[in-house]
Amino acid sequence: MTFIEFKKLLLDAELTIPKFTALIKVSEKNIQSYKKKEEVPNAIAAVAACFAMMNKEGIDYRSLIEDLDLKKKQKKGAGFSSKKKDKK
């Protein structure tokens, strides 16, 4: 699915990208990166399509997703640490 088709589905679901990412607990930066690739992964496309169809049918998908109590994954890796290592 193209990024443009994905955005149209979000409109059908009455969602913006920030609201979509907050609902499914993924990074907005992650979703925005698909814009450059011009293609959205199948799983994200399927979720957006389901949200659009559920909204059209009058199903409150937001409360269904919130009831799942999804957790946002934290990056784990070297990166920059807020704690400085003691140098001796």
N, C-alpha and C positions, 0 to 999 in steps of 0.2 A: 504494500500500500504506500502511496506517495504521502509526503508530509502534508500536502494540500488537502488530499482526501481525508487524512486524519483530522486536520483542523475543522473540516466541514462536519465530521462526525461529532466532534466536541461541541460545535454550535448546535447540532441537533439534540445533543444531550444537555444543552444549556450550561456548558462548562467553558471556562477559560483554561489555558495551560496551567497557570498557577493553582487554580482550584482542582484541576485534574490531578496534578502531582501531589497536592496536599491530601487528596482523598485516597490515592493508592500508595502514598508514602514512598515516593521516589523523588530523586533530585530533579528540580526544574532544569538545571543545567544538563542533566542526562537527556531529558526529553528534547530540549532545544538543540542538542547536538545532532539529532536526527534531521534537523532542517538542512544542515550542511550536506548530509549524506543523501538527502531528498527521499529517503525511504524509512519507514517505521517498521520495527520488528513485528513479527506475526503476533506475539502475545499482547503487545501494547495495542496493536490494531484491533485484535479480537475484543479486548476490554472496552475500547472506545465504541466499537460497533454494538456491543451488548448494552452499554450505557445509553446510546442513542435510541436503540429499539425499546428498551425498558421505559425511557422517558416518553417516547411516542405512545406507548401503551398505558401510560399513567402509573407505572410502577415506581415506587420510591427506592431507587437503587442506592441513593446516598446512605440511608439508614442501614440498608443491608450490608454495605461495605464497611461502615463505621462499626457495626456489630461484630465484624471479624477481628477487631482490635489489632489491625496490622501494625507492625513496628518498622520504623525507618531504619535501614541498615546503616551502620557507621563504617566509614572507611577505616581499614586496618592496614598499617604499613609503616614504612620508615618515616616519610614525611618530616615536617618540622614539629618538634616537640615543644610544648610550653614549659617543660622542665629542663633546665640546663644541667648537663652532666658535670659533676665535680672534676676539675682538672687538678692533678697533684704533681 
